[in-house]
Amino acid sequence: EADIYQTPRYLVIGTGKKITLECSQTMGHDKMYWYQQDPGMELHLIHYSYGVNSTEKGDLSSESTVSRIRTEHFPLTLESARPSHTSQYLCASSKTPGTGGSGYTFGSGTRLTVV
Amino acid sequence: GENVEQHPSTLSVQEGDSAVIKCTYSDSASNYFPWYKQELGKGPQLIIDIRSNVGEKKDQRIAVTLNKTAKHFSLHITETQPEDSAVYFCGGDSNYQLIWGAGTKLIIKP
């Protein structure tokens, strides 16, 4: 049973449209992440958050924006979709460990196609 | 910062044989190393992890070994089955974030 939910699962949208990809988790994790991934390929970090009102850009340059108003919710917005945005978007969350690192829980992803 | 390299990018093994995927890391301060399995159309799922105070960890057919001196760790899958076909990612922690390897596509031949 998934504890992190992404909607929609699939989205086909026209160029220039504004879209928001939703991600919610019920585990109370403070850290959340957005990755862009072409199927079966590398995971590219595009945004992350260490808590409410905290957002940072990742390693991959992205034209998207994120917000973190509530602990459980971390939506990603594209103001003007382009064909180059066609990809899979994965959301993940983790908790701050006592020491060392901590595993991530991933959502099932949103497959975005911009036509 | 941390850099994680993963090899091979594709691995094809006969059903029933063993598979080994290797990762190296650069940051000697890293102490948490997970392995994730991603099946087609799904998000990655944690299958096994290891911390730096342990050299080996096993869970049924899968095991992970860690060599801190050489800064490398490996995933071992024994008696491979068709359902092991997937993309596998290794990770290393750095500043409370996971840095990922590029992934290995594991193909199980019947």
Interface residues (C-beta under 8 A of the other chain):
Chain A: K31 P39 G40 M41 E42 L43 Y48 L90 A92 S94 T96 P97 T99 G100 G101 S102 G103 Y104 T105 F106 G107 S108 G109
Chain B: S30 N31 Y32 P34 Y36 Q38 L40 G41 K42 G43 P44 Q45 L46 D49 R51 S52 V87 F89 G92 D93 Y96 Q97 L98 W100 A102 G103 K105
